[in-house]
Amino acid sequence: MAKPLHEPGVILDGFRLDEVAHHGGMAAVWRVTRPGATTPMLMKVPRIGEGTDPAAIVSFEMEQMIMPRLAGVHVPKCIAVGDFAHQPYIALECIPGKTLYSRLPELPLPYDEVAEIGLKIAQALDDIHRQHVVHLDIKPSNIMFRPTGEAVLLDFGLSHHDQLPDLMQEEFRVPFGTAPYMSPEQLRDIRNDPRSDLFALGVLLYFFSTGVRPFGESETLRGMRRRLWRDPVPPRRLRPDYPPWLQEIVLRCLEIEPGYRYPTAAQLAFDLAHHDEVKLTTRSERLRRDPFTTVLRRRFNRDLTRPSDKSVLAAQISSSPIIAVAIDLTEGSKATNDALRVAAGRILATLPAARLACVNVLKQGRLTIDFTLDEHGHNKQIDRLVALKNWAAPIKLDERQLTAHVLEGIDPAAAILEFAQANSIDHILIGARQNSLMRKLLGSVSAKVAAEARCTVTVVRSHPTTEEKKSPPGDDISLSSIG
């Protein structure tokens, strides 16, 4: 039978409780040691006793089921779990440092720092979403950063795993979360939409960049329900120097209807990493809240944030990929580029929420001095950006789906791989050259990308024309990314 643990020195399944690191409303966190273990560890133990909230017990059960199934740098490593029949606990690695909550006295933070924090959190959310989990309690006290820089998400007691029973939803009929960060659909008891985490991250970005919470501090359910129809005051109204690109990102995250937000955390991370490429809409210029007519429509729209299909998490990710297409801009590559455009167009036609980012690798010399101008006095970077956009123009994408990037690198394949990993690319399309002396001597760029990429890679080959066979091989690679 489970009993409360409150004495240092207790030995539990080989772990020794040393001291309390944190006392929470639903659990205590102990520093623990174990013979032979060198990694600092914590043990989370639920508060069990008279008057214990049943939701706290169920929440702990959910966390015990979810944590062993999560892996990677964005979550604490789960070391062991204890059964409720004896003593429930979760033993985790101890992440050094403080939570993001410790930064609250410093608010508002510089805009670029807010974007960097948001980027790291979005990358962490993308990671857990791909592992079938919606966090549902994103807030400063549940976020830490490893010494290596990655964001770590804490406390999965309110989370939803789309391959496990949702005990919180099955046993309770009230919304759970932290009031200032809860999405409109959470207030309707919808727990399986990953865009709820993007809403919470939008709240955090707004708060950290303005020093004001977008929906106030209301803890009453009635007060929270206003966000079902009332949008926040635009940040530029609070701070006239607020960057338009950041307001575009923040207000898109805070859209009341999930369909108007970013479809995935990866796409949000992409914009935060490349904010000079963010396509501005009327959101970026807004100084006032939505008009009364819009509020009234939302107020009586019963279809808003209605319950969605069980598979919404997997469906959102699979229908909104970021796809990278490698385009050679040198002479003799037209047939391959045309074939790549056809392949990219076919993918985009079936995935309207996907995103295309065109990338060119400007090859650098190992020992030579590289110049920014070509022999005609034209800027190489600008020429390639224009060429990439011209390549994509026939696909006729919405400008918000398209970005262009010119990378620099000694090894084009390595530059493509680095870009793909940094931006959570889901699919790379790359052309294979037919004849190239460098290809024969060093191996092809496409082969290296296909062998080492952590995502799907499609190598596109075309039959060269007579003119192309006469053309010298080039060393520039262009990449288009859809997401």
Beta strands, then each sheet from edge to edge (+ up, - down):
strand 1: 11-12
strand 2: 15-23
strand 3: 27-33
strand 4: 41-46
strand 5: 78-82
strand 6: 89-93
strand 7: 133-134
strand 8: 143-145
strand 9: 151-153
strand 10: 160-161
strand 11: 322-327
strand 12: 355-363
strand 13: 402-409
strand 14: 427-431
strand 15: 456-460
strand 16: 477-481
sheet 1: 1+ 2- 3+ 4- 6+ 5-
sheet 2: 7+ 10-
sheet 3: 8+ 9-
sheet 4: 13+ 12+ 11+ 14+ 15+
sheet 5: 13+ 12+ 16-
end
